């Protein structure tokens, strides 16, 4: 869609009134504690709103509401076509409020309006709509038996789901979770990231307007250490789906073992490679893709290709092209559509990234682009796109997930060396591969241990393709595709004896 002007977006921002209360059983309510927390605009460091800070009592109330809604089948018991119509209405409302949602997302997260208005919010609506259309097409099975039996294999909704969301794609990750959770008839308690709660609360208002029954969708803003833990320990939550850090993912698995052995779906971190081989016919396109892969969303992306592995024969030429393409990534006011890079999420995260940059220099890597905090006069958190060459595999910037606009360039000797370097990580979420040799692409794609391999592009696929990782990038969970629907169901066999006439 066409972007509005900077002035248009500023005008929308000036007229916003934020929903700041928790959604429990169809009503927006304050926590019994009366506590709130501040959420700020990362581009200015200024207060946006005081948001209700939920605690264990709110978790108990929300889970009880979700369980009642599931037990009386006010959602799961509707005809598939009826649930489909409600979710399609929900998707339409998201599109009708696109500019408002995009501005809320930009103010609360620092993400550029350039991305939110053209990508995240339209894709949020598309995702809800895609799963709505899937509802009446999720068929069950009859297996082959003799005439004396009838064998049915069916899928029941799992029940009450806890969804713990990240701060880097607040709306889109909400849709990736809510689409299949609701499509399969579950109730859900959502814990948005504390840093980015406002767009999820507005999305919840639209869900109620669309006709999602009371208690089916509940939203609890607040601390992950409090709410995420309480949800995952709760004996009446049947499954928790989480996108976030590997460290927190480990804790959730522990909580599951300490409670009711609820299913845990984890989409975690990544230290993803982008490999460029001499058989890549268009090095300009590869350089453009490599820059996009690390700088998009300020590098705050679990599938960011933050390790660039370039064959030695094209290294110098490619780095020159990469520096040229990186110059197209401009950082500035996130509400100004001229900029495709916005602010980092908070000061603590900015300082962490700057610390990694200093460590890269101290360990002997060559800083060839960026490396500085910029736009300090705004009060916001901005770092310019940064590239290191001369990186060895043992350096910190080549091993740890930085989650910022920092690229480490490594050199490979041959195809086998490229594969070795690509797999030399605890993670396995995503990889990009640039080569026009079909045989090489096939060999390397199969050899790289990652959940998604994009070839001659940087992509996570579309809604038809599952997204999730190998190794410490995930545990069992996949977002997107019909595979996500199956995760939120229980598989049941019904074996019937047929009387003879």
Secondary structure, 3 states (H helix, E strand, C coil): CCCCCHHHHHHHHHCCCCCCCEEECCEEECCCCCCEEEEEECCCCEEEEEEECCCHHHHHHHHHHHHHHHHCCCCCCCCHHHHHHHHHHHHHHHHHCHHHHHHHHHHHHCCCHHHHHHHHHHHHHHHHHHHHHHHHHCCCEEECCCCCEEEEEEEEECCEEEEECCCCCHHHHHHHHHHHHHHCCCEEEEECCCCCCHHHHHHHHHHHHHCCCCCCEEECCCCHHHHHHHHHHCCCCCEEEEECCHHHHHHHHHHHHHCCCCEEEEECCCCCEEEECCCCCCHHHHHHHHHHHHHHHHHCCCCCCCEEEEECCCHHHHHHHHHHHHCCCCECCCCCCCCCECCCCCHHHHHHHHHHHHHHHHCCCEEEECCCEECHHHCCCEECCEEEECCCCCCHHHHCCCCCCEEEEEEECCHHHHHHHHHCCCEECEEEEECCCHHHHHHHHHHCCCCEEEECCCCCCCCCCCECCEECCEECCCECHHHHHHHCEEEEEEEEECCCC
